[in-house]
Amino acid sequence: MRTRIDVDSWNRKELYCFFKDFAEPFYGITADIDVTKLYLKCKSENQSFFVGSLYKILSAVNRCEPFRLRIESGELYRYDKIHVSPSIGKDNGTFAFSFMHYHPDFSLFKSEVENEIEKVKKVNGMNYTADAARQDTIHFSAIPWVRFTSLSHARYLKGEDSAPKISTGKITRSGDKYIMPLSVHVHHSLVDGKDVGEFIDLLQAIMDE
């Protein structure tokens, strides 16, 4: 479900109008996230860190209203729930796109993610389906080979795109902590730096649970 927002009465109207027609309205922020608790839990229980971290990231996204805003056909909407379209590595060295619903119940989310990964690994081609192109998603990629300090994205600038792009990198140990780089790219018409800061703080709190 989505709700149309009246831009004329929105307190960010001027900022929205200023940035929405930029050739490149996205900006990115990279931060380190302490994933010690989740990493050790997944390791001790032989569970997938990818699934656990994706669930926590998507939980934070759904609790941050600016990350649920989208521009569609020139109109502004707020979605009730945001899902995820991650890239999935395939055995032949390429990758394909996927789509997973967000379920607050972790067991349901885990089951869908595992089934989708198994299915996507068997498909031919890049699997860019209508679901992968849905507006009510974030675009997600895990890059576990690189401890990046910044990141940029290939983007089709002529298309209508306002979905956040979130990426994670290689986990490294620092003393008794495990640290993971997180990259967040967002549309400046919808999300300000303060919003990204609040998202990162919320995600860290969720990781610490």
Secondary structure, 3 states (H helix, E strand, C coil): CEEECCHHHCCCHHHHHHHCCCCCCEEEEEEEEECHHHHHHHHHHCCCHHHHHHHHHHHHHHCCHHHHEEEECCEEEEECCCEEEEEEECCCCCEEECCECCCCCHHHHHHHHHHHHHHHCCCCCCCCCCCCCCCCEEEEEECCCCCCCCCCCCCCCCCCCCCCEEEECCCEEECCEEEEEEEEEEECCCCCHHHHHHHHHHHHHHHCC
